[in-house]
Amino acid sequence: MLHSPQSVKVQLHTEAFRRMENLKFLIVENVRICKPLEFLPNSLIFLKWPNYPFHWPSEYFPEQLVAIEMPHSRIRLPKQV
């Protein structure tokens, strides 16, 4: 969980979650990430990230995702060919 009582700006590496293959829950609140993430674990079943400002990572396939809470986000899914 990335949570701050007050809004903060955080610099994460774009592949910060690359080796977290078993991550099931991701909650990000009051934290602004500076760069778009290139990877989210496919193992996520719950994702809460209000105001997510980036495109959906191209390597993320949310097949196990059961619940998603991302109000006021700017998600753009990649086009299917």
N, CA, C and O atoms as CSV, one atom per row, in Angstrom:
chain,resi,resn,atom,element,x,y,z
A,1,MET,N,N,0.852,-1.167,0.000
A,1,MET,CA,C,0.000,0.000,0.000
A,1,MET,C,C,0.896,1.228,0.000
A,1,MET,O,O,1.822,1.335,0.804
A,2,LEU,N,N,0.617,2.138,-0.895
A,2,LEU,CA,C,1.264,3.441,-0.898
A,2,LEU,C,C,0.211,4.430,-0.430
A,2,LEU,O,O,-0.706,4.763,-1.180
A,3,HIS,N,N,0.337,4.900,0.801
A,3,HIS,CA,C,-0.667,5.797,1.366
A,3,HIS,C,C,0.036,6.897,2.150
A,3,HIS,O,O,1.008,6.661,2.867
A,4,SER,N,N,-0.483,8.095,1.988
A,4,SER,CA,C,0.032,9.236,2.725
A,4,SER,C,C,-1.159,10.038,3.234
A,4,SER,O,O,-2.137,10.208,2.506
A,5,PRO,N,N,-1.099,10.535,4.467
A,5,PRO,CA,C,-2.207,11.353,4.977
A,5,PRO,C,C,-2.397,12.631,4.157
A,5,PRO,O,O,-3.508,13.151,4.051
A,6,GLN,N,N,-1.305,13.129,3.582
A,6,GLN,CA,C,-1.369,14.305,2.725
A,6,GLN,C,C,-0.751,13.953,1.376
A,6,GLN,O,O,0.089,13.057,1.284
A,7,SER,N,N,-1.170,14.656,0.342
A,7,SER,CA,C,-0.686,14.372,-0.998
A,7,SER,C,C,0.830,14.555,-1.086
A,7,SER,O,O,1.367,15.581,-0.670
A,8,VAL,N,N,1.511,13.543,-1.633
A,8,VAL,CA,C,2.964,13.599,-1.808
A,8,VAL,C,C,3.310,13.148,-3.218
A,8,VAL,O,O,2.544,12.421,-3.850
A,9,LYS,N,N,4.442,13.572,-3.700
A,9,LYS,CA,C,4.949,13.188,-5.012
A,9,LYS,C,C,6.061,12.164,-4.800
A,9,LYS,O,O,6.970,12.384,-3.999
A,10,VAL,N,N,5.986,11.040,-5.521
A,10,VAL,CA,C,6.939,9.952,-5.345
A,10,VAL,C,C,7.558,9.592,-6.683
A,10,VAL,O,O,6.873,9.554,-7.705
A,11,GLN,N,N,8.845,9.331,-6.672
A,11,GLN,CA,C,9.510,8.876,-7.887
A,11,GLN,C,C,9.766,7.383,-7.754
A,11,GLN,O,O,10.602,6.946,-6.963
A,12,LEU,N,N,9.033,6.616,-8.541
A,12,LEU,CA,C,9.238,5.171,-8.600
A,12,LEU,C,C,9.874,4.837,-9.933
A,12,LEU,O,O,9.626,5.505,-10.936
A,13,HIS,N,N,10.687,3.813,-9.939
A,13,HIS,CA,C,11.215,3.319,-11.203
A,13,HIS,C,C,10.034,2.809,-12.014
A,13,HIS,O,O,9.084,2.277,-11.439
A,14,THR,N,N,10.067,2.955,-13.319
A,14,THR,CA,C,8.935,2.570,-14.166
A,14,THR,C,C,8.614,1.079,-14.075
A,14,THR,O,O,7.509,0.662,-14.423
A,15,GLU,N,N,9.565,0.279,-13.613
A,15,GLU,CA,C,9.341,-1.153,-13.452
A,15,GLU,C,C,9.411,-1.559,-11.979
A,15,GLU,O,O,9.863,-2.659,-11.659
A,16,ALA,N,N,8.973,-0.691,-11.099
A,16,ALA,CA,C,9.059,-0.938,-9.658
A,16,ALA,C,C,8.326,-2.205,-9.224
A,16,ALA,O,O,8.712,-2.826,-8.234
A,17,PHE,N,N,7.289,-2.593,-9.937
A,17,PHE,CA,C,6.506,-3.769,-9.562
A,17,PHE,C,C,6.869,-5.009,-10.384
A,17,PHE,O,O,6.173,-6.021,-10.293
A,18,ARG,N,N,7.913,-4.960,-11.163
A,18,ARG,CA,C,8.293,-6.043,-12.080
A,18,ARG,C,C,8.481,-7.380,-11.356
A,18,ARG,O,O,8.002,-8.403,-11.845
A,19,ARG,N,N,9.147,-7.402,-10.234
A,19,ARG,CA,C,9.457,-8.667,-9.540
A,19,ARG,C,C,8.430,-9.035,-8.474
A,19,ARG,O,O,8.684,-9.918,-7.654
A,20,MET,N,N,7.307,-8.391,-8.472
A,20,MET,CA,C,6.265,-8.680,-7.475
A,20,MET,C,C,5.186,-9.561,-8.088
A,20,MET,O,O,4.016,-9.182,-8.135
A,21,GLU,N,N,5.587,-10.740,-8.559
A,21,GLU,CA,C,4.672,-11.635,-9.252
A,21,GLU,C,C,3.510,-12.095,-8.383
A,21,GLU,O,O,2.467,-12.478,-8.913
A,22,ASN,N,N,3.662,-12.068,-7.069
A,22,ASN,CA,C,2.624,-12.566,-6.169
A,22,ASN,C,C,1.800,-11.449,-5.519
A,22,ASN,O,O,1.003,-11.718,-4.621
A,23,LEU,N,N,1.978,-10.227,-5.954
A,23,LEU,CA,C,1.235,-9.103,-5.387
A,23,LEU,C,C,-0.245,-9.251,-5.732
A,23,LEU,O,O,-0.609,-9.348,-6.904
A,24,LYS,N,N,-1.100,-9.268,-4.700
A,24,LYS,CA,C,-2.542,-9.473,-4.902
A,24,LYS,C,C,-3.338,-8.180,-4.765
A,24,LYS,O,O,-4.333,-7.991,-5.464
A,25,PHE,N,N,-2.913,-7.291,-3.875
A,25,PHE,CA,C,-3.637,-6.060,-3.603
A,25,PHE,C,C,-2.705,-4.872,-3.794
A,25,PHE,O,O,-1.581,-4.875,-3.291
A,26,LEU,N,N,-3.164,-3.863,-4.515
A,26,LEU,CA,C,-2.394,-2.632,-4.686
A,26,LEU,C,C,-3.315,-1.454,-4.425
A,26,LEU,O,O,-4.297,-1.240,-5.135
A,27,ILE,N,N,-2.975,-0.691,-3.388
A,27,ILE,CA,C,-3.757,0.484,-3.006
A,27,ILE,C,C,-2.817,1.677,-2.990
A,27,ILE,O,O,-1.822,1.687,-2.265
A,28,VAL,N,N,-3.136,2.676,-3.790
A,28,VAL,CA,C,-2.321,3.891,-3.874
A,28,VAL,C,C,-3.244,5.069,-3.603
A,28,VAL,O,O,-4.160,5.335,-4.382
A,29,GLU,N,N,-3.005,5.786,-2.490
A,29,GLU,CA,C,-3.854,6.919,-2.119
A,29,GLU,C,C,-3.000,8.112,-1.708
A,29,GLU,O,O,-2.038,7.968,-0.954
A,30,ASN,N,N,-3.356,9.276,-2.203
A,30,ASN,CA,C,-2.657,10.536,-1.903
A,30,ASN,C,C,-1.186,10.507,-2.297
A,30,ASN,O,O,-0.362,11.208,-1.709
A,31,VAL,N,N,-0.868,9.697,-3.288
A,31,VAL,CA,C,0.507,9.580,-3.776
A,31,VAL,C,C,0.491,9.819,-5.279
A,31,VAL,O,O,-0.222,9.139,-6.018
A,32,ARG,N,N,1.278,10.786,-5.722
A,32,ARG,CA,C,1.396,11.070,-7.154
A,32,ARG,C,C,2.699,10.472,-7.654
A,32,ARG,O,O,3.777,10.790,-7.150
A,33,ILE,N,N,2.591,9.614,-8.637
A,33,ILE,CA,C,3.761,8.990,-9.239
A,33,ILE,C,C,4.217,9.876,-10.398
A,33,ILE,O,O,3.397,10.326,-11.198
A,34,CYS,N,N,5.519,10.125,-10.488
A,34,CYS,CA,C,6.056,11.055,-11.480
A,34,CYS,C,C,6.094,10.499,-12.896
A,34,CYS,O,O,5.820,11.228,-13.850
A,35,LYS,N,N,6.430,9.222,-13.051
A,35,LYS,CA,C,6.568,8.622,-14.377
A,35,LYS,C,C,5.570,7.486,-14.533
A,35,LYS,O,O,5.223,6.825,-13.555
A,36,PRO,N,N,5.107,7.255,-15.754
A,36,PRO,CA,C,4.181,6.136,-15.981
A,36,PRO,C,C,4.848,4.794,-15.685
A,36,PRO,O,O,6.026,4.593,-15.978
A,37,LEU,N,N,4.086,3.897,-15.107
A,37,LEU,CA,C,4.586,2.554,-14.849
A,37,LEU,C,C,4.511,1.742,-16.127
A,37,LEU,O,O,3.541,1.838,-16.879
A,38,GLU,N,N,5.528,0.949,-16.367
A,38,GLU,CA,C,5.551,0.098,-17.549
A,38,GLU,C,C,5.072,-1.302,-17.226
A,38,GLU,O,O,4.908,-2.129,-18.123
A,39,PHE,N,N,4.843,-1.574,-15.941
A,39,PHE,CA,C,4.489,-2.933,-15.542
A,39,PHE,C,C,3.629,-2.914,-14.292
A,39,PHE,O,O,3.898,-2.169,-13.350
A,40,LEU,N,N,2.601,-3.733,-14.292
A,40,LEU,CA,C,1.827,-4.059,-13.096
A,40,LEU,C,C,1.738,-5.576,-13.055
A,40,LEU,O,O,1.639,-6.209,-14.106
A,41,PRO,N,N,1.772,-6.180,-11.862
A,41,PRO,CA,C,1.720,-7.640,-11.793
A,41,PRO,C,C,0.375,-8.187,-12.268
A,41,PRO,O,O,-0.678,-7.669,-11.894
A,42,ASN,N,N,0.411,-9.221,-13.082
A,42,ASN,CA,C,-0.801,-9.856,-13.565
A,42,ASN,C,C,-1.539,-10.596,-12.453
A,42,ASN,O,O,-2.687,-11.002,-12.636
A,43,SER,N,N,-0.892,-10.775,-11.308
A,43,SER,CA,C,-1.491,-11.483,-10.179
A,43,SER,C,C,-2.469,-10.623,-9.374
A,43,SER,O,O,-3.146,-11.137,-8.483
A,44,LEU,N,N,-2.554,-9.330,-9.670
A,44,LEU,CA,C,-3.434,-8.445,-8.900
A,44,LEU,C,C,-4.885,-8.911,-8.974
A,44,LEU,O,O,-5.405,-9.239,-10.041
A,45,ILE,N,N,-5.528,-8.928,-7.787
A,45,ILE,CA,C,-6.963,-9.206,-7.760
A,45,ILE,C,C,-7.745,-7.972,-7.306
A,45,ILE,O,O,-8.948,-7.874,-7.548
A,46,PHE,N,N,-7.057,-7.024,-6.643
A,46,PHE,CA,C,-7.698,-5.778,-6.218
A,46,PHE,C,C,-6.766,-4.617,-6.526
A,46,PHE,O,O,-5.594,-4.630,-6.149
A,47,LEU,N,N,-7.294,-3.621,-7.210
A,47,LEU,CA,C,-6.514,-2.443,-7.568
A,47,LEU,C,C,-7.315,-1.194,-7.221
A,47,LEU,O,O,-8.398,-0.961,-7.758
A,48,LYS,N,N,-6.764,-0.401,-6.317
A,48,LYS,CA,C,-7.401,0.868,-5.936
A,48,LYS,C,C,-6.373,1.970,-6.148
A,48,LYS,O,O,-5.336,2.016,-5.486
A,49,TRP,N,N,-6.691,2.862,-7.097
A,49,TRP,CA,C,-5.747,3.929,-7.421
A,49,TRP,C,C,-6.529,5.110,-7.971
A,49,TRP,O,O,-6.601,5.290,-9.187
A,50,PRO,N,N,-7.120,5.920,-7.090
A,50,PRO,CA,C,-7.845,7.108,-7.555
A,50,PRO,C,C,-6.907,8.065,-8.286
A,50,PRO,O,O,-5.740,8.210,-7.921
A,51,ASN,N,N,-7.426,8.704,-9.306
A,51,ASN,CA,C,-6.676,9.717,-10.061
A,51,ASN,C,C,-5.440,9.156,-10.764
A,51,ASN,O,O,-4.440,9.858,-10.913
A,52,TYR,N,N,-5.503,7.918,-11.188
A,52,TYR,CA,C,-4.391,7.322,-11.932
A,52,TYR,C,C,-4.195,8.137,-13.208
A,52,TYR,O,O,-5.112,8.198,-14.028
A,53,PRO,N,N,-3.035,8.765,-13.408
A,53,PRO,CA,C,-2.873,9.742,-14.492
A,53,PRO,C,C,-2.305,9.212,-15.806
A,53,PRO,O,O,-2.146,9.987,-16.749
A,54,PHE,N,N,-1.994,7.924,-15.901
A,54,PHE,CA,C,-1.254,7.418,-17.055
A,54,PHE,C,C,-2.071,6.449,-17.892
A,54,PHE,O,O,-3.202,6.097,-17.555
A,55,HIS,N,N,-1.457,6.026,-19.004
A,55,HIS,CA,C,-2.027,4.959,-19.820
A,55,HIS,C,C,-1.861,3.636,-19.080
A,55,HIS,O,O,-0.989,3.488,-18.225
A,56,TRP,N,N,-2.709,2.690,-19.425
A,56,TRP,CA,C,-2.605,1.347,-18.876
A,56,TRP,C,C,-1.286,0.748,-19.345
A,56,TRP,O,O,-0.973,0.864,-20.530
A,57,PRO,N,N,-0.482,0.103,-18.469
A,57,PRO,CA,C,0.773,-0.500,-18.926
A,57,PRO,C,C,0.523,-1.553,-20.003
A,57,PRO,O,O,-0.376,-2.383,-19.864
A,58,SER,N,N,1.295,-1.522,-21.048
A,58,SER,CA,C,1.072,-2.422,-22.179
A,58,SER,C,C,1.313,-3.886,-21.826
A,58,SER,O,O,0.789,-4.773,-22.501
A,59,GLU,N,N,2.092,-4.155,-20.788
A,59,GLU,CA,C,2.384,-5.532,-20.388
A,59,GLU,C,C,1.462,-6.028,-19.273
A,59,GLU,O,O,1.720,-7.078,-18.685
A,60,TYR,N,N,0.409,-5.300,-18.981
A,60,TYR,CA,C,-0.499,-5.712,-17.906
A,60,TYR,C,C,-1.757,-6.335,-18.490
A,60,TYR,O,O,-2.480,-5.701,-19.258
A,61,PHE,N,N,-2.006,-7.578,-18.119
A,61,PHE,CA,C,-3.178,-8.316,-18.577
A,61,PHE,C,C,-3.973,-8.730,-17.340
A,61,PHE,O,O,-3.667,-9.754,-16.731
A,62,PRO,N,N,-4.987,-7.953,-16.960
A,62,PRO,CA,C,-5.691,-8.144,-15.683
A,62,PRO,C,C,-6.682,-9.309,-15.682
A,62,PRO,O,O,-7.867,-9.112,-15.412
A,63,GLU,N,N,-6.213,-10.500,-15.976
A,63,GLU,CA,C,-7.088,-11.661,-16.047
A,63,GLU,C,C,-7.599,-12.102,-14.681
A,63,GLU,O,O,-8.670,-12.703,-14.595
A,64,GLN,N,N,-6.862,-11.820,-13.616
A,64,GLN,CA,C,-7.273,-12.233,-12.271
A,64,GLN,C,C,-7.947,-11.107,-11.497
A,64,GLN,O,O,-8.404,-11.322,-10.374
A,65,LEU,N,N,-8.017,-9.928,-12.068
A,65,LEU,CA,C,-8.573,-8.762,-11.387
A,65,LEU,C,C,-10.056,-8.969,-11.091
A,65,LEU,O,O,-10.853,-9.236,-11.990
A,66,VAL,N,N,-10.411,-8.840,-9.806
A,66,VAL,CA,C,-11.790,-9.031,-9.369
A,66,VAL,C,C,-12.446,-7.687,-9.060
A,66,VAL,O,O,-13.625,-7.486,-9.351
A,67,ALA,N,N,-11.678,-6.768,-8.471
A,67,ALA,CA,C,-12.222,-5.458,-8.099
A,67,ALA,C,C,-11.238,-4.370,-8.497
A,67,ALA,O,O,-10.024,-4.501,-8.344
A,68,ILE,N,N,-11.809,-3.298,-9.011
A,68,ILE,CA,C,-10.994,-2.156,-9.420
A,68,ILE,C,C,-11.711,-0.883,-8.981
A,68,ILE,O,O,-12.899,-0.706,-9.252
A,69,GLU,N,N,-10.990,-0.009,-8.310
A,69,GLU,CA,C,-11.516,1.288,-7.883
A,69,GLU,C,C,-10.539,2.352,-8.360
A,69,GLU,O,O,-9.503,2.584,-7.738
A,70,MET,N,N,-10.880,2.992,-9.465
A,70,MET,CA,C,-9.995,3.992,-10.036
A,70,MET,C,C,-10.794,5.209,-10.498
A,70,MET,O,O,-10.755,5.568,-11.674
A,71,PRO,N,N,-11.524,5.849,-9.565
A,71,PRO,CA,C,-12.299,7.029,-9.963
A,71,PRO,C,C,-11.381,8.175,-10.379
A,71,PRO,O,O,-10.268,8.315,-9.871
A,72,HIS,N,N,-11.862,8.979,-11.302
A,72,HIS,CA,C,-11.150,10.176,-11.779
A,72,HIS,C,C,-9.812,9.830,-12.424
A,72,HIS,O,O,-8.881,10.636,-12.396
A,73,SER,N,N,-9.713,8.644,-13.001
A,73,SER,CA,C,-8.482,8.212,-13.657
A,73,SER,C,C,-8.564,8.455,-15.153
A,73,SER,O,O,-9.647,8.674,-15.697
A,74,ARG,N,N,-7.434,8.416,-15.804
A,74,ARG,CA,C,-7.351,8.652,-17.248
A,74,ARG,C,C,-6.838,7.408,-17.957
A,74,ARG,O,O,-5.901,7.481,-18.751
A,75,ILE,N,N,-7.437,6.296,-17.676
A,75,ILE,CA,C,-6.984,5.036,-18.246
A,75,ILE,C,C,-7.379,4.956,-19.711
A,75,ILE,O,O,-8.515,5.243,-20.090
A,76,ARG,N,N,-6.421,4.564,-20.510
A,76,ARG,CA,C,-6.682,4.285,-21.915
A,76,ARG,C,C,-6.175,2.890,-22.184
A,76,ARG,O,O,-4.984,2.612,-22.038
A,77,LEU,N,N,-7.070,2.021,-22.573
A,77,LEU,CA,C,-6.679,0.658,-22.870
A,77,LEU,C,C,-6.066,0.582,-24.262
A,77,LEU,O,O,-6.472,1.317,-25.161
A,78,PRO,N,N,-5.096,-0.299,-24.442
A,78,PRO,CA,C,-4.482,-0.420,-25.780
A,78,PRO,C,C,-5.496,-0.971,-26.776
A,78,PRO,O,O,-6.374,-1.753,-26.412
A,79,LYS,N,N,-5.371,-0.560,-28.026
A,79,LYS,CA,C,-6.268,-1.031,-29.076
A,79,LYS,C,C,-5.995,-2.489,-29.365
A,79,LYS,O,O,-4.843,-2.918,-29.427
A,80,GLN,N,N,-7.060,-3.243,-29.540
A,80,GLN,CA,C,-6.938,-4.654,-29.901
A,80,GLN,C,C,-6.893,-4.770,-31.417
A,80,GLN,O,O,-7.667,-4.113,-32.114
A,81,VAL,N,N,-6.005,-5.588,-31.925
A,81,VAL,CA,C,-5.866,-5.785,-33.363
A,81,VAL,C,C,-6.672,-6.978,-33.802
A,81,VAL,O,O,-6.686,-7.312,-34.987
